[in-house]
Amino acid sequence: MATCNSEPSLQGLDLPVEFEDLTGLLETDLKAVVKVLALRANERLLLTRREHRSLQMKLWNDLTSAIIKAVEPLSADRR
C-alpha cells in the first residue's frame, strides 16, 4: 500500500521591500516562539511526533501570515 506524504509546506516570510531587512530577525524570533510553544504543548498534551510536527507547521504558518498581514498596509505600495 502506498502512502501519501503531502505535508503542507512552511510559508515563507515575504515582507514588503521596506521591511526586507527585518526578515532574518523576524524568522529567528518566530523559530524560537514556535519551538517554545510546541515544546510546551508537547509536554502538557503528550503529542505524537506527527502531532508535534503538525503543530509546529501550523504555528509557523499562522504566525507568518499574521505578520505579513500586519505589515502589508504599511508598505508604500498600499498608500
C-alpha positions in Angstrom: 0.0 0.0 0.0 1.4 3.4 -1.0 1.4 6.2 1.4 0.9 9.9 0.6 3.4 12.3 2.0 1.6 15.5 1.1 2.6 17.5 4.2 1.8 21.2 3.9 4.9 23.3 3.4 6.2 26.1 5.6 5.1 29.6 4.4 7.9 32.0 3.6 8.1 35.3 5.4 7.7 37.5 2.3 7.8 41.1 3.6 7.4 44.3 1.6 10.6 45.9 0.3 10.6 48.4 3.2 10.8 45.6 5.7 13.1 43.1 4.0 16.0 43.9 6.3 13.9 42.6 9.2 13.2 39.2 7.6 16.2 37.4 9.2 15.5 38.8 12.7 11.8 38.0 12.5 12.5 34.5 11.2 14.8 33.9 14.1 12.3 35.1 16.6 9.5 33.1 15.0 11.6 29.9 15.2 12.1 30.5 18.9 8.4 31.2 19.6 7.2 28.2 17.6 9.8 25.9 19.3 8.8 27.0 22.8 5.0 26.8 22.2 5.3 23.4 20.5 7.5 22.1 23.2 5.1 23.3 26.0 2.2 21.7 24.1 4.1 18.5 23.7 4.9 18.3 27.4 1.4 19.0 28.5 -0.6 17.1 25.9 1.9 14.3 25.2 1.7 14.7 21.4 2.8 12.1 18.9 5.7 13.1 16.6 3.2 13.7 13.8 1.0 15.9 16.0 4.1 17.8 17.3 5.4 18.4 13.7 1.9 19.4 12.5 1.5 21.9 15.4 4.9 23.4 14.6 4.0 23.9 11.0 0.6 25.3 11.8 2.1 27.7 14.3 4.8 28.8 11.9 2.3 29.4 9.0 -0.3 31.2 11.2 2.3 33.5 12.8 3.9 34.2 9.5 0.6 35.1 7.9 -0.3 37.3 10.8 3.0 39.2 10.5 2.6 39.6 6.7 -1.0 40.8 7.1 0.0 43.3 9.8 2.9 44.8 7.8 1.3 44.9 4.4 -0.7 48.1 5.0 2.5 49.8 6.0 4.0 49.3 2.5 4.5 52.3 0.2 2.6 50.3 -2.5 -0.5 50.3 -0.3 -0.5 54.1 0.4 
